[in-house]
Each structure stands twice: as C-alpha cells, then as structure tokens.
Amino acid sequence: MATSAIKLRLPLVRTYATRLPQKPPYRAPDPLINNAHAAYQSLPEDLTFIHRPPPTAPSPLSYTSSPASPLLKSHASDTGAPLPPTLRTLQDAPTRLTTEAIAEMRRLRKEDPATWTRAALAKKFGCTSLFIMKMAPLDKSERRRVLDKRDAEHEDSRSRWGEKKAFFREAARKRKEFW
C-alpha cells in the first residue's frame, strides 16, 4: 500500500541541450595591416599600391625562378609520341539542305505520310527527325489521325495488363493529378 500511495511525477521539461552552442565565425587578421615588410605607395585617384615581398628569400633551387624550371620553358613542339585514342568518333557537321531538297521532303511527306515518316525522311536526307518535324510538319487532321492511332495501340496494350499492374498505374496517375 505504501508504494501505491507514492506517485512519481516526471517533469515535462527537457534536461539536455538540443544543439551545441555556436562559436562566432573565425575572422582572420588582415595581413596588410601592421606588416613591417610591406611597402605602401600612393597612386593617383586615391589608390594605394601595397607590395609584400615573399616570406622566404628566393633560392637558386627555386622551382619557379630557376632557368631550368618547366614553368618558364616554352611549350614543347610535337614530341613524336603517339596520342591516346579519341574517346568519341568525330561527328561530321550536318549538311545544309538546299531549298529543292526541302521542297522534295515536303512533297514526300504530303503525298504519303504513312511511308515517309520523320525517321524515314531523316534517314533519306541525312538530317535529324527534329529538323523534319520543323520543315515538313503533318497537317493538323493527319497529325490527329496518327495520334489517335498511337493512342489506340497504347490502349490495346493496356487492356492486356494484369489486374495488379493496372491498379498501380491508375494509383500513380491519380497521385500525379494531385501534384
């Protein structure tokens, strides 16, 4: 009975620091103020030129002041050593198509867009499919027909998905709507 009469009260106060105290940032002393070796020279327009000699005297073995230093030598000409292989093959600059070639491209695209797709025209004329898209675009009605055909193919492949895959894809689509 005596133990049940004693109620322990736990304090609702944190008894530890949540972060370490911050030290003030280090401020390095200015090396130009009170430097006994610095030479100050006033220039026009209220400018001051300050020269500080290097902390050590130059030695005859100094890397940068030695006449044999590689830093002071001129660039070596071709040494005859073989160069390493190139990482990528050099691509030729794209050839500029003539106005006749662009007109031919547009004509082919307009005559039979199913045969002369962007990829087929790009291969024939040696340019990118993005260039074909800009220079010989499809009519709006033809483009709509191609997109509808593509969407129908996608829907056909989606109809063959399993129940689990369809569920998770639908959940992902709904999550994306709420972004």
C-alpha positions in Angstrom: 0.0 0.0 0.0 2.8 2.4 0.8 4.2 2.1 -2.7 0.9 2.9 -4.4 0.5 6.0 -2.3 3.7 7.5 -3.7 3.2 8.9 -7.0 6.2 9.8 -9.1 5.9 12.9 -11.1 8.0 13.0 -14.2 9.0 16.5 -15.2 7.8 17.5 -18.7 11.0 19.5 -19.2 13.9 18.6 -21.4 17.1 18.3 -19.4 19.6 18.3 -22.3 20.7 20.7 -24.9 19.2 20.2 -28.4 22.2 21.8 -30.2 25.7 22.8 -29.4 26.4 26.5 -28.8 27.6 28.3 -31.8 31.1 29.8 -31.9 31.5 33.2 -33.6 33.0 32.8 -37.1 36.7 32.9 -37.4 37.9 36.3 -38.6 41.5 36.1 -39.9 43.6 39.2 -39.2 44.3 41.4 -42.2 47.8 40.6 -43.4 48.4 44.1 -44.8 47.8 46.0 -41.5 50.9 46.5 -39.4 53.1 44.4 -41.8 56.7 45.5 -41.2 57.8 44.3 -44.6 55.0 45.8 -46.7 55.8 48.7 -49.0 53.0 51.2 -49.4 52.9 53.6 -52.4 50.2 56.1 -53.1 48.8 56.3 -56.6 46.7 58.9 -58.3 42.9 58.9 -57.7 43.2 57.9 -54.1 44.6 54.4 -54.8 47.3 52.7 -52.7 49.6 50.0 -54.1 50.9 47.6 -51.4 53.8 45.3 -52.2 54.7 42.5 -49.8 57.9 40.5 -50.5 57.6 36.7 -50.4 58.2 35.3 -46.9 61.3 33.4 -47.9 64.2 34.6 -50.0 64.5 33.1 -53.5 67.0 30.3 -53.7 68.9 29.1 -56.7 66.9 25.8 -56.5 63.6 27.6 -56.5 61.2 25.8 -58.8 59.7 29.0 -60.4 62.8 31.2 -60.6 65.2 28.5 -61.8 66.1 28.9 -65.5 65.5 25.2 -66.0 62.0 25.4 -64.5 59.4 23.8 -66.7 57.1 26.7 -65.9 59.5 29.1 -67.7 60.0 26.9 -70.7 58.1 27.4 -73.9 55.6 24.8 -74.9 57.2 21.8 -76.4 56.5 21.2 -80.1 55.4 17.8 -81.4 57.4 15.2 -79.5 56.6 12.4 -81.8 54.9 10.3 -79.1 51.7 8.7 -80.2 48.5 10.3 -78.9 45.9 8.4 -76.9 42.9 7.2 -78.8 39.9 9.5 -79.1 37.1 8.9 -76.7 34.3 9.6 -79.3 34.3 9.5 -83.0 34.1 12.9 -84.5 30.8 13.7 -86.0 30.6 15.4 -89.3 28.9 18.8 -89.4 25.3 18.4 -90.6 25.0 19.2 -94.3 22.8 22.1 -95.1 19.8 21.1 -97.3 19.0 23.1 -100.4 15.6 24.6 -100.9 14.9 21.9 -103.6 15.7 19.1 -101.1 13.4 20.7 -98.5 10.6 21.1 -101.2 11.1 17.4 -102.1 10.9 16.5 -98.4 7.6 18.4 -98.0 6.2 16.8 -101.2 7.0 13.3 -100.0 5.6 13.9 -96.6 2.4 15.3 -98.0 1.9 12.5 -100.6 2.3 9.5 -98.2 2.8 10.4 -94.5 2.5 6.7 -93.5 5.5 5.7 -95.6 7.5 8.9 -95.3 7.7 9.2 -91.5 10.0 11.6 -89.7 12.5 8.8 -89.2 12.4 7.7 -92.9 12.8 11.2 -94.2 15.6 11.9 -91.7 17.5 8.8 -93.0 16.9 9.7 -96.6 18.1 13.3 -96.3 20.7 12.8 -93.7 19.3 15.1 -91.1 17.6 14.9 -87.7 13.9 14.0 -87.2 13.5 17.3 -85.3 14.5 19.1 -88.4 11.9 17.1 -90.4 9.3 18.0 -87.8 10.0 21.7 -88.2 10.4 21.8 -92.0 7.8 19.3 -93.1 5.1 19.0 -90.4 2.0 17.0 -90.8 -1.4 18.6 -91.4 -3.5 19.0 -88.3 -6.0 16.4 -89.4 -3.3 13.9 -90.4 -1.4 14.5 -87.1 -4.7 14.0 -85.2 -5.2 10.7 -87.1 -1.7 9.5 -86.3 -2.0 10.4 -82.6 -5.4 8.7 -82.4 -3.9 5.5 -84.0 -1.0 5.6 -81.5 -3.4 6.1 -78.5 -5.5 3.2 -79.8 -2.4 1.0 -79.9 -1.4 2.0 -76.4 -4.9 1.4 -75.1 -4.8 -2.1 -76.7 -1.6 -2.9 -74.9 -3.0 -1.5 -71.7 -6.0 -3.8 -72.0 -3.7 -6.8 -71.8 -2.2 -5.6 -68.4 -2.8 -7.7 -65.4 -5.1 -6.5 -62.6 -2.2 -5.6 -60.3 -0.3 -3.6 -62.9 -3.4 -1.7 -63.9 -4.3 -0.9 -60.3 -0.8 0.5 -59.5 -0.6 2.5 -62.8 -4.1 4.0 -62.0 -3.0 4.9 -58.5 0.2 6.6 -59.9 -1.9 8.6 -62.4 -4.2 9.8 -59.6 -1.2 10.7 -57.4 0.2 12.7 -60.3 -3.1 14.6 -60.6 -2.8 15.9 -57.0 0.7 17.3 -57.5 
